[in-house]
Amino acid sequence: MRGFSHLRTFANLSRRVLWRYDDFKNCICSSNRAVANKNETPALILSLLVTLALIGAGAWWFVGRFNVGNVLRPSSPTATAPDAPDQGTSPGTDTPIAQRLSLGQQVLFPQGASEDKTAAVAAIANQNYSEAVRLLEASLQQNSNDPEALIYLNNARIGDGPSYTIAVSVPAGTVTNVALEILRGVAQAQNQVNQAGGINGTPLRVLIASDDDDLDTVKTVARSLVDDSKVLAVIGHFSSNASLAAAPIYNEGKLVMISPTSTSIQLSGQGNYIFRTVPSDRFTATALSRHLMNTGQQRNVVVFFNGQSDYSISLKNEFSTAFATDGGQILSEVDITGNGFDPGNAVKAAQQQQAEALVLLTNSGNIDTAIQMVAVNRRQLPLVGGDGLYSPKLLQIGGANSEGMVVTVPWIIQANAQSPFTKTARQLWGGDINWRTATAYDAVIAIVEGLRANPTREGIDTTLRNSSFAVEGATGSIRFLASGDRNLPMQLVKVAPGSRSGFGYDFVPAQ
């Protein structure tokens, strides 16, 4: 209603200008009256100028206050990160770095935040840690599936006391669901470590950074973390593009970075301080190739990829090498981001080439396009894909058309249902978790072992690079190759009818 009131004011100002203009016109167009009232003309001119100034100022205020320009102009498409499967509320790339980093003094995931959580953040900002603990415990009673709240709770329990600080950088504002999946692994590990008495008696504090999977923002966050001497290691980043952009900064600052989700082969050997707890694309490519050749006897395939994603390009190249080595033939490689790409025509062209299977090596940001191809294919050709397609979206939207599709993952809950990690995760989060939570948990566990041996930046790196280093994590024994890669085979899952996801289909072990 206030907007309509301001519109009426704006309209009244407009009418006043027109009235003044009519008076002025009548004045200068009537020669007889011009002589008789020559002293009136300057006054009318002055009145017109003042009114124009008023309406100009009013219009400027109105546009700024109500953003009229955005109402009148058609909205432009929102740019999304290459590996972004969902959109959250991004604070914008020009957001000050202080608003992207939080030990608990601000909410980085505002959607659905409880009143208790909001009040707890204010209490932490005022160093009222006991009140923050009470409020965060109450918030988690309402919503146990909130890893940000659990991390802040553990931080608040530490208060101003001594601690070892690590950071986790996630795309909180743009790839919210994935960011929360990663944070659940970090929160579970922090909670476990602190409940067990900390690291040699010292608790673990976690700093959350929001990088939006935007390369410029990622670099800014990385520099800030390097400059903060309290930060002893970093978990991140999400996409391969982001990790590759940040890697030189961490290497220069001698700060260990462990990515739980970046699989591009280009990340291998990026520097002494760069690690990952997820296998590289080489493992994924090998698993898919052997499945096609040995299980499905499919030797002629068409490959689809995203030419704008380091992850997708890396996986495509590794698969091409592995498949050719195994004796297969790639009939064509199709970039789904190319001009004029049409899912229906692409599938039809593959059928005309007598392809025996479609290989979807797209990233998670293009999952909608991949699902369109799944729908158009209608289960006529066998489908396989990388971990970018391991998403509830494939089950929900792909439905029956996705049944039988095989994708790769580093870890699946059905094969680890009785592990201590899985049981604890279900208790904490009230449901199942996926591989991103497991590999993020492993990243923290590896860093904690480094802190136990030598709680310094270089000490952590030295420990992780020791050939004898090994620690048990959610996905098995955590060991790193000289390249910083994780030595871990990929697992194959397929889409099958089931009730676990709530969509009528589940990912189940393929073998």
NUZADREN-150650 format. One record per residue (C-alpha): x, y, z; residue in three letters. Coordinates in pm, whole numbers, plus 50000, padded with zeros to 5 digits. Layout:
N
XYZALA/...
***
This chain:
511
500005000050000MET/502905023550069ARG/504055018149709GLY/500655030049574PHE/500805060649798SER/504185070049651HIS/502845064149300LEU/500005088849367ARG/502545114449491THR/504625109249179PHE/501555113648957ALA/500545145849137ASN/504015160249079LEU/503725151648710SER/500385169448680ARG/501845200348849ARG/504615201548589VAL/502085199448307LEU/499995227048463TRP/503025249748498ARG/504045241848142TYR/500545251048014ASP/500675283848206ASP/504085291348061PHE/502985282547706LYS/499855303847728ASN/501955332147857CYS/504505332347576ILE/501945325147302CYS/499665354647378SER/501325386947256SER/498765409947414ASN/499105394247755ARG/502885392047720ALA/503135429747719VAL/500645434947997ALA/502135408148220ASN/505805409748132LYS/506755407448500ASN/504915374048532GLU/507095354748285THR/510245352648502PRO/508125340048789ALA/506565313048574LEU/509955302248442ILE/511315300348793LEU/508255280548903SER/508685256248615LEU/512375250648693LEU/511685244749062VAL/508925219848984THR/511105201448733LEU/513815199148999ALA/511315185749249LEU/509985159049017ILE/513515149548912GLY/514545144949272ALA/511325126349343GLY/511845103149048ALA/515435096249154TRP/514275088149506TRP/511385067049381PHE/513545045849150VAL/516165040749417GLY/513595032849686ARG/511445008549488PHE/513894997649216ASN/511455006748941VAL/514084999648679GLY/514034963148771ASN/510274962548737VAL/510294978048393LEU/513264958848248ARG/512994921448173PRO/515084901548419SER/518314886448292SER/519214849848346PRO/521044842648669THR/524614831348608ALA/525374798948788THR/528654782548874ALA/529684753948645PRO/529184728048918ASP/526054742649075ALA/523054719149099PRO/520864742949297ASP/520594779649375GLN/520544796249715GLY/520694832549820THR/524084845749719SER/525374876349905PRO/527034888349583GLY/530634888149467THR/531244923049609ASP/530314912349962THR/533074921850210PRO/535184892050311ILE/534274897250678ALA/530664888550591GLN/531794855850430ARG/533694842150730LEU/532044830351049SER/533014812551368LEU/529424817251481GLY/529004854951482GLN/526764854651175GLN/524434831050989VAL/525714820650647LEU/522674798550575PHE/519714821150658PRO/517024800250493GLN/514964783550763GLY/517134796651047ALA/515274793951377SER/514794823051616GLU/517024805251866ASP/519814802151611LYS/519544838751515THR/519634848851882ALA/522584825651944ALA/524594842451669VAL/523964876051834ALA/525064861452168ALA/528314848452016ILE/528974882451862ALA/528634896852214ASN/530854869052358GLN/527964855952565ASN/528934819852499TYR/526884802952771SER/523694818552635GLU/524734808952280ALA/525204772852388VAL/521734771952541ARG/520124787152232LEU/521964765151982LEU/521064733852174GLU/517434745152160ALA/517734752451787SER/519124717751718LEU/516224702851911GLN/513944719251655GLN/516114711251353ASN/518764684851410SER/519684684851039ASN/521584718051064ASP/525364714151046PRO/526014751551071GLU/524274752251410ALA/526244721951534LEU/529564737751431ILE/528644770351604TYR/527584750851913LEU/530964733751938ASN/532704767151882ASN/530564783852150ALA/531444756452397ARG/535104765152344ILE/534394802252392GLY/537594822152435ASP/539564791552538GLY/542534776852352PRO/541804756552041SER/543114745151703TYR/541284762751420THR/540604748651075ILE/538444763550799ALA/535934748750556VAL/535064768050240SER/531724759950076VAL/529374776349821PRO/526784785650084ALA/524944810949870GLY/524864793049535THR/525094755349581VAL/523384753849917THR/522454717049933ASN/525964705449845VAL/527454730550090ALA/525314716050369LEU/526284680550272GLU/529954689750309ILE/529344707950637LEU/527604677450785ARG/530804657550746GLY/532884685450900VAL/530434690851187ALA/530234653651264GLN/534024650551279ALA/534414681951495GLN/531694670051731ASN/533304635751760GLN/536794649551824VAL/535654674552089ASN/533424649752269GLN/536444626652293ALA/538484653552467GLY/539934672152171GLY/543354668252010ILE/545814660452286ASN/543404678952514GLY/542854708652283THR/539414712552118PRO/538854718251747LEU/537324750951627ARG/535854754251275VAL/535664786051068LEU/533054785050789ILE/533764804650470ALA/531214811450196SER/532894812949854ASP/529824808749625ASP/531964787149392ASP/532854820049221ASP/536504820249116LEU/537254856049219ASP/535554850949553THR/537344817749601VAL/540694835149557LYS/539724862649801THR/538654836950060VAL/541874817050010ALA/544054847850061ARG/542134857150374SER/542574822250519LEU/546274822250438VAL/546654855950611ASP/544894843550926ASP/547674826751123SER/545144809151347LYS/543874788451053VAL/546004756951039LEU/544324738750745ALA/541454742750498VAL/538774718650377ILE/537644728450029GLY/536844738149775HIS/533734723049614PHE/534244723549236SER/537444714549053SER/537454749448899ASN/537434764949247ALA/540124742349390SER/542394748449092LEU/541974786049134ALA/542794784649506ALA/545634759249496ALA/548474783549408PRO/547454806749691ILE/547514778849951TYR/550834765949819ASN/552404800149844GLU/551024804750196GLY/552084769450299LYS/548564761450415LEU/547194726250362VAL/544034723950150MET/542104691150133ILE/539214690249886SER/536514664549959PRO/534784668749621THR/537184680949347SER/538084652549112THR/539764669048811SER/543014652248714ILE/544564686948683GLN/544564689849062LEU/547074661449087SER/550524674149177GLY/549404710349209GLN/551734714949505GLY/552964700649831ASN/550044715150025TYR/547194702749802ILE/545314670549884PHE/541914654949831ARG/539924627249997THR/537894619449684VAL/539464598249408PRO/540514616049090SER/538684612448759ASP/541134585548657ARG/539504561348901PHE/536024571048780THR/536964566848415ALA/538484532648477THR/535404520448665ALA/533004531948392LEU/535124517948111SER/535414483648267ARG/531704482748343HIS/530824490247980LEU/533314465647835MET/533004436748081ASN/529484438348221THR/527484453847940GLY/529634443447642GLN/529094478547504GLN/532094487447288ARG/530744516647082ASN/529584547247274VAL/528854584347240VAL/530224606947512VAL/528554639047632PHE/530434664947839PHE/530494701647944ASN/533294720447767GLY/533154748448027GLN/533854726348333SER/537344715048434ASP/535754685148605TYR/533784674448299SER/536674679448056ILE/539014660448285SER/536594631348322LEU/535954630247948LYS/539684629147867ASN/540384602448126GLU/537464581348007PHE/538554584147644SER/542004571147737THR/540694542947956ALA/538034531747707PHE/540454531247415ALA/542954511647626THR/540234486147707ASP/539434482047337GLY/536334503747310GLY/535474529647046GLN/534084564547106ILE/531914573046806LEU/531714610146896SER/532274634747180GLU/529494660447217VAL/529784693047414ASP/526364700147560ILE/527244737147598THR/527864740947224GLY/525674763247011ASN/522464747046900GLY/522744716547127PHE/519414698747154ASP/518994668147381PRO/516464651547153GLY/518524655746837ASN/521664644947021ALA/520134612147136VAL/518684605746790LYS/522084612046630ALA/523704587246871ALA/521114561046779GLN/521774567146410GLN/525494561646474GLN/524514527846617GLN/525874536446959ALA/525534508747214GLU/525484532147515ALA/525384568947610LEU/528084581547847VAL/526984612948035LEU/530094629248182LEU/528444662748251THR/528914681848576ASN/526224686548838SER/525504721748712GLY/524144706848389ASN/522144679248547ILE/518894693048405ASP/520234688748051THR/521414653648134ALA/517984644848274ILE/516374657447951GLN/518584633147763MET/517554605248000VAL/513894613447931ALA/514344614947553VAL/516294582247549ASN/513414563747717ARG/515724535347821ARG/516444526447459GLN/520224528747504LEU/522074519747826PRO/523204550148026LEU/526274555348244VAL/527554587048413GLY/530014602348656GLY/529424613149016ASP/527964646348895GLY/524734627448823LEU/524524612249171TYR/521664634649274SER/518084631149404PRO/517064650849095LYS/517884621348873LEU/515624599349084LEU/512824624649120GLN/512644638348766ILE/514274610348570GLY/511954585048729GLY/511324553548529ALA/513434566348239ASN/516514565948463SER/516014530248583GLU/519104509248519GLY/521414539148473MET/524844533548630VAL/526874561648795VAL/530074562148999THR/530514573149360VAL/533414570349605PRO/531094558249883TRP/527504546349919ILE/525594542750243ILE/523974509250158GLN/527384492850142ALA/528384508450476ASN/525114507350669ALA/526614492650987GLN/529764513851008SER/530214536151318PRO/530314566651092PHE/526964558350930THR/525234550551260LYS/526454583051416THR/525454602751107ALA/521904589451122ARG/521644598751488GLN/522974633851428LEU/521114642651108TRP/517994621251140GLY/518454603850805GLY/520844591350540ASP/523864610550415ILE/525834607950090ASN/529434605249975TRP/530194642650003ARG/529484641050376THR/531714610350407ALA/534684625150218THR/534384658250407ALA/534454638650734TYR/537584620950610ASP/539254654250532ALA/538794665450893VAL/540004632051030ILE/543194634650821ALA/543844670050943ILE/543224659951304VAL/545884632851274GLU/548264659251140GLY/547454681951435LEU/548114653851681ARG/551574648551536ALA/552544685251492ASN/549944713151534PRO/551444737351281THR/550754743750915ARG/553964727850797GLU/553654700451057GLY/550294689650916ILE/551704688850563ASP/554744668650669THR/552534643250844THR/550124638850552LEU/552964634650303ARG/554724607950505ASN/554544575150311SER/553544556850629SER/550594580050704PHE/547274561950735ALA/544144567950938VAL/540754551250927GLU/537934572950794GLY/534344569250681ALA/535374556450337THR/538154533550456GLY/541844538850517SER/542934574150429ILE/546274574550248ARG/547674599950005PHE/549804594249698LEU/552804616549630ALA/550514637049404SER/548184644649698GLY/545534621749548ASP/543504596749746ARG/544204560449667ASN/540584548549669LEU/538594528949408PRO/535244541949288MET/532004522849341GLN/529234517249088LEU/525594523249173VAL/522494520048959LYS/518994534548966VAL/516434508949077ALA/512884509549220PRO/512934516449593GLY/511434536549878SER/514524550650053ARG/514614583749860SER/510854589449866GLY/510774593049486PHE/510074556849401GLY/513664550349289TYR/516964546949472ASP/520674544249403PHE/521724508949493VAL/525044490449455PRO/525394479149094ALA/527224447449185GLN/
***
